[in-house]
Amino acid sequence: MIDLVADLALIVEAARAAGALAEAERERGLKITHKDGGSPVTNADLAVDAMLKDRLLGARPDYGWLSEETADTLDRLTRRRLFVVDPIDGTVAFLKNQPWWCVPIAVVEDGRPVAAVIHVPATGETYEATLGGGARLNGRAIHASDADALDDAAVLADARLMEGPHWPEPWPPMRYEKRNALAYRMALVASGAFDAAIALTPKWDWDVCAGALIAAEAGAKVSDHHGRPWAFNRPDPRQASLVCSAPGLHPLILRRTTPIPLAN
């Protein structure tokens, strides 16, 4: 096993530097383009990506690299360890100067995250975890909520999706909110601020890898909506869907989501 403490320190410092660089680039003025599919990307995304790649691979040249803003290559599949990075998760919130964007970074070893950070510059929140070492927010231990009933649960999900007619078993009344960044949603479940986060469409590894470790180390349950566990650093760097919840809610959620087919 790698030196998790050293790797965690490396990625925490890098995430904080990335947040500061993103804010500085926004202050100087953003240039916005759009990817295939319409999602925005800014010069800040690209500047942060370049800085993180130089900084992290400079410190760990034998690690692989997977980032939203770097063209993917098969080289990462030959590496036992790699960094999984989203330079700015929640670019739309970043563009609108809303607080719900973050910098998630994970170290993956043999297909599983072993060190992770999610830094939220606008709120000063830094979530971190190592495999077997628990999860923390700004240095203090965090734990998923003890919710064991869906009624009145606080859920990060699209209310229109959850209240739609396609569910074999309707959901009870729940309190829905949105946050742009998937990583931040998972961190909020890890800290007990919300009871669950649910999304039924495929999610890129860079959006959810750091959150998967932080949530699990906080006692939350993480899987796709059929209950299958996640694995990382595969040829297709996506997870089928997202269910991240307090342990008492996970089987109650899966009972309703498992009949829904997996998206292609």
C-alpha positions as a printed NumPy array, in Angstrom:
array([[  0.   ,   0.   ,   0.   ],
       [  1.243,   3.439,  -0.883],
       [  1.987,   6.115,   1.707],
       [ -1.559,   7.4  ,   1.993],
       [ -0.686,  10.219,   4.394],
       [  1.877,  11.653,   1.992],
       [ -0.414,  11.317,  -1.007],
       [ -3.297,  12.898,   0.875],
       [ -1.135,  15.853,   1.887],
       [ -0.051,  16.253,  -1.73 ],
       [ -3.557,  16.31 ,  -3.179],
       [ -5.021,  18.51 ,  -0.405],
       [ -2.394,  21.177,  -1.039],
       [ -2.917,  20.849,  -4.79 ],
       [ -6.706,  21.181,  -4.489],
       [ -6.392,  24.348,  -2.419],
       [ -3.938,  25.808,  -4.927],
       [ -6.328,  24.855,  -7.725],
       [ -9.225,  26.648,  -6.042],
       [ -7.141,  29.788,  -5.618],
       [ -6.041,  29.673,  -9.264],
       [ -9.618,  29.214, -10.475],
       [-10.793,  32.226,  -8.48 ],
       [ -7.882,  34.318,  -9.755],
       [ -8.673,  33.379, -13.361],
       [-12.307,  34.335, -12.866],
       [-11.26 ,  37.683, -11.422],
       [ -9.115,  38.323, -14.51 ],
       [-12.008,  37.426, -16.807],
       [-13.236,  34.141, -18.218],
       [-13.224,  32.915, -21.788],
       [-15.977,  30.373, -22.372],
       [-16.273,  27.684, -25.028],
       [-18.531,  24.645, -25.226],
       [-17.801,  20.962, -25.577],
       [-19.703,  18.493, -27.7  ],
       [-23.018,  18.174, -25.928],
       [-23.068,  21.828, -24.888],
       [-21.372,  21.824, -21.47 ],
       [-19.233,  24.925, -20.876],
       [-15.489,  24.951, -20.358],
       [-13.476,  28.016, -19.402],
       [ -9.872,  29.113, -19.512],
       [ -9.903,  28.592, -15.733],
       [-10.757,  24.884, -16.168],
       [ -7.835,  24.495, -18.552],
       [ -5.382,  26.507, -16.448],
       [ -6.232,  24.501, -13.324],
       [ -5.936,  21.235, -15.234],
       [ -2.477,  22.145, -16.53 ],
       [ -1.293,  23.268, -13.092],
       [ -2.565,  20.118, -11.372],
       [ -1.094,  17.793, -13.975],
       [  2.306,  19.466, -13.71 ],
       [  2.232,  19.556,  -9.915],
       [  0.902,  16.08 ,  -9.223],
       [  2.744,  14.126, -11.894],
       [  5.864,  16.103, -11.097],
       [  5.65 ,  14.701,  -7.575],
       [  4.523,  11.2  ,  -8.643],
       [  5.841,  10.599, -12.182],
       [  4.952,   6.891, -12.094],
       [  1.237,   7.572, -11.543],
       [ -1.33 ,   7.642, -14.326],
       [ -3.656,  10.547, -15.095],
       [ -7.389,  10.876, -15.749],
       [ -8.955,  14.333, -15.913],
       [-12.027,  15.847, -17.481],
       [ -9.917,  18.421, -19.302],
       [ -7.12 ,  16.147, -20.582],
       [ -7.555,  13.847, -23.56 ],
       [ -7.759,  10.313, -22.209],
       [ -5.163,   7.728, -23.257],
       [ -4.797,   4.01 , -22.659],
       [ -1.554,   4.651, -20.774],
       [ -3.476,   4.998, -17.516],
       [ -4.649,   1.389, -17.81 ],
       [ -1.032,   0.256, -17.506],
       [ -0.522,   2.143, -14.227],
       [ -1.276,   0.599, -10.876],
       [ -1.905,   4.036,  -9.4  ],
       [ -3.33 ,   7.183, -10.922],
       [ -4.744,  10.588, -10.144],
       [ -8.411,  11.155, -11.007],
       [ -9.137,  14.865, -11.252],
       [-11.882,  17.306, -12.141],
       [-10.23 ,  20.752, -12.284],
       [-13.58 ,  22.475, -11.629],
       [-16.606,  20.329, -10.82 ],
       [-19.67 ,  22.505, -11.198],
       [-18.469,  24.883, -13.909],
       [-21.957,  26.366, -14.328],
       [-22.015,  27.39 , -10.658],
       [-18.461,  28.713, -11.029],
       [-19.551,  30.847, -13.991],
       [-22.499,  32.243, -12.039],
       [-20.328,  32.961,  -8.992],
       [-22.407,  30.535,  -6.954],
       [-20.659,  28.626,  -4.156],
       [-21.484,  25.086,  -5.318],
       [-18.342,  24.207,  -7.258],
       [-15.335,  22.292,  -6.058],
       [-12.019,  20.663,  -6.898],
       [-12.126,  16.872,  -6.396],
       [ -8.918,  14.813,  -6.607],
       [ -8.5  ,  11.112,  -5.875],
       [ -5.624,   8.654,  -5.88 ],
       [ -6.725,   5.274,  -7.242],
       [ -4.793,   2.075,  -6.606],
       [ -5.775,  -1.223,  -8.242],
       [ -9.184,   0.119,  -9.201],
       [-10.218,   1.641,  -5.887],
       [ -9.753,   5.149,  -4.45 ],
       [ -7.338,   5.204,  -1.522],
       [ -6.914,   8.95 ,  -0.895],
       [ -9.295,  11.758,  -1.778],
       [-10.015,  15.439,  -1.317],
       [-12.925,  17.678,  -2.279],
       [-12.115,  21.355,  -1.786],
       [-14.926,  23.93 ,  -1.959],
       [-13.205,  27.337,  -2.228],
       [-16.266,  29.548,  -1.843],
       [-17.309,  27.991,   1.471],
       [-13.872,  27.115,   2.834],
       [-14.795,  23.432,   3.121],
       [-12.129,  20.781,   2.598],
       [-13.337,  17.184,   2.749],
       [-10.683,  14.46 ,   2.826],
       [-10.273,  10.741,   3.435],
       [ -7.873,   7.854,   3.191],
       [ -8.807,   4.213,   2.836],
       [ -9.398,   2.866,   6.331],
       [ -8.597,   6.243,   7.888],
       [-12.042,   7.818,   8.135],
       [-13.326,  11.035,   6.563],
       [-12.902,  14.6  ,   7.75 ],
       [-14.197,  18.083,   7.042],
       [-11.659,  20.789,   7.857],
       [ -9.835,  18.31 ,  10.07 ],
       [-12.845,  17.065,  12.048],
       [-14.337,  13.602,  11.641],
       [-17.617,  13.4  ,   9.733],
       [-20.284,  10.714,   9.541],
       [-23.276,  10.027,   7.342],
       [-26.675,  10.629,   8.889],
       [-28.562,   7.976,  10.852],
       [-31.741,   8.436,   8.776],
       [-33.609,   5.159,   8.357],
       [-36.863,   6.329,   6.733],
       [-37.431,   8.048,   3.397],
       [-40.268,  10.191,   4.704],
       [-38.969,  13.775,   4.944],
       [-35.425,  12.724,   4.019],
       [-33.141,  15.479,   2.699],
       [-32.164,  14.361,  -0.808],
       [-29.963,  15.855,  -3.508],
       [-31.811,  14.878,  -6.681],
       [-33.969,  16.277,  -9.462],
       [-37.433,  16.602,  -7.96 ],
       [-39.048,  16.28 , -11.408],
       [-37.33 ,  12.944, -11.924],
       [-38.17 ,  11.651,  -8.481],
       [-41.807,  12.719,  -8.646],
       [-42.361,  11.436, -12.196],
       [-44.814,   8.665, -13.164],
       [-42.261,   6.015, -14.174],
       [-41.534,   4.622, -10.703],
       [-43.001,   1.174,  -9.956],
       [-43.241,   2.24 ,  -6.313],
       [-43.844,   5.945,  -5.616],
       [-41.532,   7.84 ,  -3.318],
       [-42.827,   9.281,  -0.052],
       [-42.608,  13.052,   0.437],
       [-38.954,  14.093,   0.637],
       [-37.092,  17.406,   0.73 ],
       [-35.212,  17.946,  -2.542],
       [-32.376,  20.315,  -3.257],
       [-29.84 ,  20.726,  -6.05 ],
       [-26.102,  21.266,  -6.088],
       [-24.228,  21.582,  -9.357],
       [-21.162,  19.537,  -8.465],
       [-21.597,  15.78 ,  -8.086],
       [-18.542,  15.542,  -5.857],
       [-19.961,  18.171,  -3.533],
       [-23.269,  16.313,  -3.341],
       [-21.471,  13.199,  -2.167],
       [-19.445,  15.197,   0.355],
       [-22.65 ,  16.656,   1.777],
       [-24.058,  13.155,   2.235],
       [-20.79 ,  12.114,   3.886],
       [-21.063,  14.948,   6.392],
       [-24.705,  14.217,   7.226],
       [-25.915,  17.549,   5.82 ],
       [-28.08 ,  15.514,   3.411],
       [-29.358,  11.973,   3.678],
       [-28.901,  10.873,   0.053],
       [-27.854,  11.842,  -3.454],
       [-29.48 ,  10.049,  -6.396],
       [-28.836,  10.257, -10.155],
       [-29.83 ,   7.595, -12.672],
       [-27.592,   8.529, -15.609],
       [-23.917,   7.554, -16.134],
       [-21.365,   9.625, -14.223],
       [-17.741,  10.226, -15.143],
       [-15.098,   8.905, -12.78 ],
       [-13.61 ,  12.384, -12.251],
       [-16.958,  13.587, -10.89 ],
       [-17.483,  10.798,  -8.358],
       [-14.199,   9.052,  -7.534],
       [-13.126,  11.339,  -4.68 ],
       [-16.657,  11.454,  -3.316],
       [-16.911,   7.66 ,  -3.356],
       [-14.057,   7.284,  -0.885],
       [-15.04 ,  10.212,   1.339],
       [-18.651,   9.018,   1.554],
       [-17.682,   5.406,   2.233],
       [-15.182,   6.381,   4.924],
       [-17.933,   8.466,   6.562],
       [-20.165,   5.394,   6.714],
       [-22.384,   6.15 ,   3.711],
       [-23.25 ,   3.537,   1.099],
       [-22.282,   4.127,  -2.539],
       [-23.373,   2.098,  -5.578],
       [-25.166,   2.348,  -8.885],
       [-28.955,   2.281,  -8.762],
       [-28.958,  -1.519,  -9.106],
       [-26.787,  -1.819,  -6.016],
       [-23.592,  -2.742,  -7.859],
       [-20.327,  -1.45 ,  -6.382],
       [-18.09 ,   0.851,  -8.375],
       [-14.639,   0.112,  -9.812],
       [-12.286,   2.699, -11.273],
       [ -9.587,   2.952, -13.95 ],
       [-11.496,   0.885, -16.478],
       [-11.398,   1.497, -20.253],
       [-14.737,   3.335, -20.045],
       [-14.221,   5.803, -17.161],
       [-17.855,   6.023, -16.131],
       [-20.137,   4.63 , -13.466],
       [-23.621,   3.525, -14.492],
       [-25.468,   5.766, -12.02 ],
       [-25.282,   7.15 ,  -8.494],
       [-26.887,   6.21 ,  -5.208],
       [-25.009,   7.687,  -2.253],
       [-26.891,   7.584,   1.005],
       [-27.03 ,   7.046,   4.717],
       [-26.7  ,   3.296,   5.332],
       [-30.232,   3.018,   6.679],
       [-31.694,   4.472,   3.481],
       [-29.674,   2.557,   0.911],
       [-31.867,  -0.578,   0.75 ],
       [-35.02 ,   1.555,   0.758],
       [-33.738,   3.536,  -2.223],
       [-32.579,   0.453,  -4.13 ],
       [-35.984,  -1.168,  -3.688],
       [-37.4  ,   1.633,  -5.831],
       [-34.509,   2.164,  -8.251],
       [-33.537,  -1.424,  -9.117],
       [-36.532,  -1.96 , -11.459],
       [-35.393,   1.021, -13.57 ],
       [-33.124,  -0.175, -16.432],
       [-29.528,   0.941, -16.552],
       [-28.835,   3.649, -19.122],
       [-26.63 ,   2.823, -22.093]])
